[in-house]
Amino acid sequence: MTRYFRDHPARTGDRMLLKMEHYLEHYDELLADWQGRDVSFLEIGVYKGGSLPMWQGFLGPGSRLVFLDIDPACRDLALQGTTVEIGDQADPVFLEEVGVAHGPFDLIIDDGGHKMHQQITSFRHLWPRLADRGLYIVEDVHTSYWPGFGGGLRAPASFIEFAKDLIDRMHSWYTEDDAGFPLHPMAKEIGGIRFYDSLVVIEKRLKEAPVAITAQNGQVSRSRRMLEVRGRRSIF
Ligand SMILES: C[S@@+](CC[C@H](N)C(=O)[O-])C[C@H]1O[C@@H](n2cnc3c(N)ncnc32)[C@H](O)[C@@H]1O
C-alpha cells in the first residue's frame, strides 16, 4: 500500500499543511487506486496552502485541481495548474458558480470552516456536482459534537446526524412502509458511506433498484421480488 500521504508531512516545504495525522493513513488506504490518475478535484479550505502541493503530487499531471476559501488572501496561494476560488462554502450561489465553472468533480474534500450549516450546505449543493464513482469526503466531523460549531451530541442539525440520515436514504429501497418512508432519490446515487474517526466518506454510485441473484451451474437469475412483495410503489 502506498505511504504517499503518511510520508508527505516530512516532505513539505514552507507552506503549512493542517490535517489530523490519522487522516493520512486513511487516505493512503482509501485513495490508493487514485494515485497518478487524472481527475477533477475540489478541496474546500486552503488556509496556508499546504494541501495544494500534496494533492498535486498525488494526482495525475492532467488533473484539474480547484480549491476554494472564504479568505481572499488564499488567492495568492494558487500553484501553477491549480485554481483558487474565493467565496463562502455556505453560499449556494457561489457553490453553483464553482460547480458550473469546474465540475463535475471526481473527488471533493470539505476541509473548510467545519460548522454544521457550512458542511451541510456544501454537501447539498456539491453532491450533484460529484461524478459517478466519485468520493465526497468531509473532514473534522468531530465539530458535530461541539456546540460552538452548531453541533452537540445527537443535535438534530449536526452534520453527523445528517450523515446518519444518509444511511437511511441509501437503504430506502428496502422499507416496508412505502407511504411513510418512500424511496429517496439518493438511494440511486449513494454506493456507500464510511465513517472514520472525524471523517465521513460518501461514495457516489449511480444505480437502479437492487436485484437478488440466484446462481447455479453457471446459470444466473435475477429478481426484484424482494422489493415487489413489499409493495414499494415508490420504486416501481
Ligand atoms: C482547516 S483550514 C484548511 C486547511 C487546508 N485544507 C490544509 O489541508 O492545510 C480551514 C480553511 O477554511 C476556510 N474557511 C472557513 N470558513 C469558510 C467558509 N465559510 N467558506 C470557505 N472557506 C472557509 C478558512 O479561511 C481556512 O483557510
The ligand as an SDF file (V2000), in Angstrom:
LIG
                    3D

 27 29  0  0  0  0  0  0  0  0999 V2000
   -8.6100   23.7730    8.2720 C   0  0  0  0  0  0  0  0  0  0  0  0
   -8.2300   25.1500    7.2410 S   0  0  0  0  0  0  0  0  0  0  0  0
   -7.8330   24.3600    5.7110 C   0  0  0  0  0  0  0  0  0  0  0  0
   -6.5790   23.5750    5.7870 C   0  0  0  0  0  0  0  0  0  0  0  0
   -6.0790   23.0580    4.4710 C   0  0  0  0  0  0  0  0  0  0  0  0
   -7.0960   22.3250    3.7300 N   0  0  0  0  0  0  0  0  0  0  0  0
   -4.9150   22.1430    4.7200 C   0  0  0  0  0  0  0  0  0  0  0  0
   -5.0550   20.9250    4.4870 O   0  0  0  0  0  0  0  0  0  0  0  0
   -3.8530   22.6130    5.1020 O   0  0  0  0  0  0  0  0  0  0  0  0
   -9.7930   25.8400    7.0110 C   0  0  0  0  0  0  0  0  0  0  0  0
   -9.9200   26.9320    5.9620 C   0  0  0  0  0  0  0  0  0  0  0  0
  -11.3090   27.0740    5.7200 O   0  0  0  0  0  0  0  0  0  0  0  0
  -11.5820   28.4160    5.4360 C   0  0  0  0  0  0  0  0  0  0  0  0
  -12.9920   28.7160    5.6810 N   0  0  0  0  0  0  0  0  0  0  0  0
  -13.6100   28.9930    6.8650 C   0  0  0  0  0  0  0  0  0  0  0  0
  -14.8950   29.2580    6.6690 N   0  0  0  0  0  0  0  0  0  0  0  0
  -15.1180   29.1450    5.3330 C   0  0  0  0  0  0  0  0  0  0  0  0
  -16.2620   29.3250    4.5140 C   0  0  0  0  0  0  0  0  0  0  0  0
  -17.4470   29.6550    5.0410 N   0  0  0  0  0  0  0  0  0  0  0  0
  -16.1320   29.1400    3.1890 N   0  0  0  0  0  0  0  0  0  0  0  0
  -14.9440   28.8130    2.6480 C   0  0  0  0  0  0  0  0  0  0  0  0
  -13.8180   28.6370    3.3740 N   0  0  0  0  0  0  0  0  0  0  0  0
  -13.9060   28.7900    4.7080 C   0  0  0  0  0  0  0  0  0  0  0  0
  -10.6430   29.1980    6.3320 C   0  0  0  0  0  0  0  0  0  0  0  0
  -10.4240   30.5150    5.8060 O   0  0  0  0  0  0  0  0  0  0  0  0
   -9.4130   28.3210    6.3560 C   0  0  0  0  0  0  0  0  0  0  0  0
   -8.4730   28.7650    5.4220 O   0  0  0  0  0  0  0  0  0  0  0  0
  1  2  1  0
  2  3  1  0
  2 10  1  0
  3  4  1  0
  4  5  1  0
  5  6  1  0
  5  7  1  0
  7  8  2  0
  7  9  1  0
 10 11  1  0
 11 12  1  0
 11 26  1  0
 12 13  1  0
 13 14  1  0
 13 24  1  0
 14 15  1  0
 14 23  1  0
 15 16  2  0
 16 17  1  0
 17 18  1  0
 17 23  2  0
 18 19  1  0
 18 20  2  0
 20 21  1  0
 21 22  2  0
 22 23  1  0
 24 25  1  0
 24 26  1  0
 26 27  1  0
M  CHG  2   2   1   9  -1
M  END
$$$$
